[in-house]
Amino acid sequence: MYKTVVTPRFGDIDGLRHVNNTVLAVWFEQARNPIFRLFTPNLELDYENWKLIMVRTEFDFLSEMYYGEDIEIRSFIEKIGNSSFTMGHEAWQKGKLAVKGKAVVVHFDFIEKKSIPIPDSIREQLMQHIMPEGLEN
């Protein structure tokens, strides 16, 4: 599991003084960088080097989060297929799970416009971060 700490900014807060739900997409994306680096270590964004495309994302909002307290984003692998994998994300504030989500990411060749198998060496690294769905720490 990877852990990333984010500090809510003033602009992340909505009119009800909660962290706005749109912010979680950005925070969960940021927390995917360690996994992205397995595929593209320098995170170089060009068609020849970048090999991932997100095809699905979802969020379950369980409780409010607030300004003034850091939030820990936990990221892990839920499932690995031939050319895709599912990441789980959780947002925790003050020891409480507030948001959980998933992202399905495909290993993709942007030049050929098709999915490609995940190399065994990367699959082994992904396996080190696998956690069953619904497992809360």
Kinemage of the C-alpha trace (Angstrom):
@kinemage 1
@onewidth
@group {chain A} dominant
@subgroup {mainchain}
@vectorlist {calphas} color= white
{ca met a 1} P 0.000 0.000 0.000
{ca tyr a 2} L 1.128 3.529 -0.751
{ca lys a 3} L 0.297 6.454 1.529
{ca thr a 4} L 0.167 10.106 0.465
{ca val a 5} L -0.677 12.967 2.811
{ca val a 6} L -2.519 15.979 1.430
{ca thr a 7} L -3.350 19.219 3.178
{ca pro a 8} L -6.704 20.683 2.142
{ca arg a 9} L -6.333 24.168 0.726
{ca phe a 10} L -8.789 26.977 1.408
{ca gly a 11} L -9.983 26.684 -2.219
{ca asp a 12} L -10.751 22.955 -1.734
{ca ile a 13} L -13.600 23.805 0.645
{ca asp a 14} L -17.217 24.217 -0.472
{ca gly a 15} L -19.980 26.490 0.821
{ca leu a 16} L -20.862 24.004 3.574
{ca arg a 17} L -17.266 24.101 4.896
{ca his a 18} L -16.544 20.557 3.724
{ca val a 19} L -13.839 19.376 1.339
{ca asn a 20} L -15.543 19.609 -2.056
{ca asn a 21} L -16.187 16.191 -3.618
{ca thr a 22} L -14.493 17.229 -6.872
{ca val a 23} L -11.136 17.502 -5.068
{ca leu a 24} L -10.920 13.758 -4.442
{ca ala a 25} L -10.353 13.012 -8.130
{ca val a 26} L -7.226 15.186 -8.043
{ca trp a 27} L -5.956 13.754 -4.756
{ca phe a 28} L -6.506 10.152 -5.879
{ca glu a 29} L -4.756 10.930 -9.174
{ca gln a 30} L -1.773 12.344 -7.279
{ca ala a 31} L -1.679 9.200 -5.133
{ca arg a 32} L -1.429 7.016 -8.277
{ca asn a 33} L 2.011 8.437 -9.181
{ca pro a 34} L 4.016 5.684 -7.429
{ca ile a 35} L 2.142 3.084 -9.480
{ca phe a 36} L 2.538 5.155 -12.655
{ca arg a 37} L 6.300 5.175 -12.015
{ca leu a 38} L 6.402 1.378 -12.251
{ca phe a 39} L 5.433 1.773 -15.912
{ca thr a 40} L 7.144 5.096 -16.703
{ca pro a 41} L 9.796 5.845 -14.038
{ca asn a 42} L 10.330 9.474 -15.061
{ca leu a 43} L 6.595 10.105 -15.665
{ca glu a 44} L 7.459 11.355 -19.163
{ca leu a 45} L 4.229 12.244 -20.943
{ca asp a 46} L 4.661 11.330 -24.580
{ca tyr a 47} L 3.127 8.686 -26.821
{ca glu a 48} L 6.314 6.618 -26.934
{ca asn a 49} L 6.835 6.366 -23.164
{ca trp a 50} L 3.494 6.767 -21.402
{ca lys a 51} L 1.687 3.424 -21.277
{ca leu a 52} L -1.389 3.870 -19.103
{ca ile a 53} L -4.922 5.064 -19.691
{ca met a 54} L -7.668 5.265 -17.091
{ca val a 55} L -10.949 3.757 -18.255
{ca arg a 56} L -13.078 3.954 -15.115
{ca thr a 57} L -13.176 5.733 -11.798
{ca glu a 58} L -15.707 5.716 -8.975
{ca phe a 59} L -16.089 7.230 -5.510
{ca asp a 60} L -18.130 6.492 -2.404
{ca phe a 61} L -18.423 9.465 -0.056
{ca leu a 62} L -18.868 8.124 3.474
{ca ser a 63} L -18.404 11.207 5.651
{ca glu a 64} L -17.390 14.845 5.465
{ca met a 65} L -13.786 16.047 5.530
{ca tyr a 66} L -12.771 19.468 6.746
{ca tyr a 67} L -10.225 22.238 6.336
{ca gly a 68} L -7.415 22.405 8.875
{ca glu a 69} L -6.605 18.687 9.171
{ca asp a 70} L -4.379 16.636 6.870
{ca ile a 71} L -5.866 13.759 4.902
{ca glu a 72} L -4.092 10.482 4.271
{ca ile a 73} L -4.705 8.894 0.874
{ca arg a 74} L -4.087 5.146 0.854
{ca ser a 75} L -3.636 3.498 -2.537
{ca phe a 76} L -3.373 -0.185 -3.293
{ca ile a 77} L -4.004 -2.742 -6.005
{ca glu a 78} L -7.278 -4.660 -5.857
{ca lys a 79} L -7.054 -6.771 -8.999
{ca ile a 80} L -4.634 -7.432 -11.846
{ca gly a 81} L -5.773 -8.648 -15.251
{ca asn a 82} L -3.875 -9.365 -18.453
{ca ser a 83} L -3.644 -5.750 -19.591
{ca ser a 84} L -5.430 -3.831 -16.837
{ca phe a 85} L -5.494 -3.435 -13.083
{ca thr a 86} L -7.850 -1.956 -10.525
{ca met a 87} L -6.542 0.415 -7.896
{ca gly a 88} L -8.312 1.106 -4.644
{ca his a 89} L -8.080 4.470 -2.931
{ca glu a 90} L -9.135 5.589 0.524
{ca ala a 91} L -9.157 9.054 2.084
{ca trp a 92} L -8.751 9.106 5.860
{ca gln a 93} L -9.042 12.134 8.136
{ca lys a 94} L -8.532 11.981 11.916
{ca gly a 95} L -8.510 8.161 11.826
{ca lys a 96} L -11.833 7.905 9.984
{ca leu a 97} L -12.425 6.586 6.474
{ca ala a 98} L -14.214 9.394 4.623
{ca val a 99} L -14.005 8.429 0.943
{ca lys a 100} L -13.187 5.246 -0.908
{ca gly a 101} L -12.807 4.812 -4.610
{ca lys a 102} L -11.510 2.728 -7.463
{ca ala a 103} L -9.753 3.345 -10.742
{ca val a 104} L -9.368 0.866 -13.576
{ca val a 105} L -6.176 1.491 -15.524
{ca val a 106} L -5.190 -0.180 -18.809
{ca his a 107} L -1.646 -0.785 -20.047
{ca phe a 108} L -1.977 0.894 -23.430
{ca asp a 109} L 0.036 1.555 -26.575
{ca phe a 110} L -0.955 5.058 -27.697
{ca ile a 111} L 0.719 4.714 -31.093
{ca glu a 112} L -1.027 1.440 -31.975
{ca lys a 113} L -4.184 2.501 -30.075
{ca lys a 114} L -4.610 -0.834 -28.297
{ca ser a 115} L -4.185 -2.443 -24.914
{ca ile a 116} L -1.042 -4.473 -24.305
{ca pro a 117} L -0.216 -7.119 -21.677
{ca ile a 118} L 1.325 -5.963 -18.423
{ca pro a 119} L 4.969 -7.154 -18.370
{ca asp a 120} L 5.733 -9.846 -15.785
{ca ser a 121} L 8.333 -7.650 -14.062
{ca ile a 122} L 5.733 -4.930 -13.459
{ca arg a 123} L 3.037 -7.459 -12.550
{ca glu a 124} L 5.326 -8.744 -9.765
{ca gln a 125} L 5.728 -5.206 -8.414
{ca leu a 126} L 1.972 -4.606 -8.540
{ca met a 127} L 1.410 -7.851 -6.601
{ca gln a 128} L 3.417 -6.398 -3.708
{ca his a 129} L 0.622 -3.850 -3.176
{ca ile a 130} L -2.421 -6.063 -3.647
{ca met a 131} L -5.174 -5.887 -1.048
{ca pro a 132} L -8.605 -7.484 -1.244
{ca glu a 133} L -11.528 -5.204 -2.023
{ca gly a 134} L -13.193 -3.739 1.035
{ca leu a 135} L -10.257 -4.259 3.381
{ca glu a 136} L -10.022 -1.163 5.581
{ca asn a 137} L -6.940 -0.564 7.741
